[in-house]
Structure formats: structure tokens, C-alpha cells
């Protein structure tokens, strides 16, 4: 749970979210964001090591805080698709290549 707590602190600092907003609220947004991104790919995501995912996740959390996640999906569509493609490419490289090629 420490990793998600670090993420919550980072988001609250980076986006200047007031301290009176409970960490549990931001943590819930983070958990929803993690589930959103996990649902886009096959395999396990790691927002601690994947910097592109971490940046997208932080933005998702901020948009959730502002109650505009639909705008997040529209505004970040190209970056999300790029991340998905790169995630799948990396996974293919790790698993030993594409068998259909």
C-alpha cells in the first residue's frame, strides 16, 4: 500500500490539491485509475516503473478530482493509445517475440 500512498502524496503536491481533501478520496481515484488502465491491456501494469503510465495515471487522478474523467479520455486519447501500443510491444519483446511474424 506504500506505493499508492506515495502516488497520492505526489498527486496532491504536484496538483496543489488542498490538504483538507482526504487522502482516502485521492486514493480511491488512484485505484479507479489503476483499474481503468489495467482494463486496457493484457498483463500486469506497473505504475512505479512505467513513467509514461505514471504520468497518465496522475493526470487521470487529477481529472477524477475535478469530476471530469470523460474529458481525460478525450484529451489523452492519443497518449493512451501510444502507451497501450508500447506496453504490448514491450510485453511481446519480453515474451520472446511475435509467433505470427
C-alpha positions in Angstrom: 0.0 0.0 0.0 3.0 2.3 0.4 3.3 2.7 -3.4 -0.2 4.1 -3.7 0.3 6.3 -0.7 3.4 7.8 -2.4 1.4 8.3 -5.5 -1.4 10.1 -3.5 1.2 12.4 -1.9 2.8 13.1 -5.2 -0.5 14.0 -6.9 -1.6 16.2 -4.0 1.7 18.1 -4.2 2.0 18.3 -8.0 -1.6 19.5 -8.5 -1.7 21.6 -5.3 -4.8 19.7 -4.0 -5.7 21.2 -0.6 -4.7 19.3 2.5 -8.3 19.2 3.7 -9.1 16.8 0.8 -8.8 13.4 2.5 -6.1 11.1 1.2 -8.7 8.3 1.0 -10.6 10.3 -1.6 -7.4 10.7 -3.8 -6.5 7.0 -3.1 -10.0 5.9 -4.4 -9.4 8.0 -7.6 -6.0 6.3 -7.9 -7.5 2.9 -7.5 -10.1 3.7 -10.2 -7.4 4.9 -12.5 -5.3 1.8 -12.0 -8.3 -0.3 -12.8 -9.0 1.9 -15.9 -5.5 1.4 -17.3 -5.3 -2.3 -16.3 -8.5 -2.8 -18.3 -6.9 -1.5 -21.4 -4.1 -4.1 -21.7 -3.5 -7.8 -21.2 -0.8 -8.3 -18.5 0.0 -6.5 -15.3 0.7 -2.8 -15.3 3.4 -1.2 -13.0 2.9 2.5 -12.4 6.0 2.5 -10.3 8.4 1.7 -13.1 6.4 2.8 -16.2 6.9 6.5 -16.2 4.5 7.1 -19.1 1.8 5.2 -17.2 2.6 7.1 -14.0 2.1 10.4 -15.7 -1.1 9.3 -17.3 -2.3 7.9 -14.0 -1.5 11.2 -12.2 -3.5 13.1 -14.8 -6.4 10.7 -14.5 -6.4 11.2 -10.7 -6.5 15.0 -11.2 -9.3 14.8 -13.7 -11.2 12.5 -11.3 -10.6 15.0 -8.5 -12.2 17.6 -10.8 -15.0 15.1 -11.7 -14.2 15.2 -15.5 -12.8 11.8 -16.3 -14.7 11.8 -19.7 -12.6 14.9 -20.6 -9.5 12.9 -19.6 -10.3 10.2 -22.0 -10.9 12.7 -24.8 -7.9 14.9 -24.0 -5.4 12.0 -23.6 -6.8 9.6 -26.2 -3.6 9.6 -28.4 -1.3 9.3 -25.4 -3.3 6.4 -24.0 -3.2 4.6 -27.4 0.5 5.2 -27.6 1.0 3.8 -24.1 -1.1 0.7 -24.9 0.9 0.1 -28.1 4.2 0.5 -26.3 3.0 -1.8 -23.4 2.1 -4.5 -25.9 5.4 -4.1 -27.8 7.4 -4.4 -24.6 5.4 -7.4 -23.5 6.0 -9.1 -26.8 9.7 -8.4 -26.6 9.8 -9.8 -23.1 7.8 -12.9 -24.0 10.1 -13.7 -26.9 8.6 -12.2 -30.0 5.6 -12.5 -32.1 4.8 -16.0 -33.2 2.7 -14.9 -36.1 5.5 -13.0 -37.8 
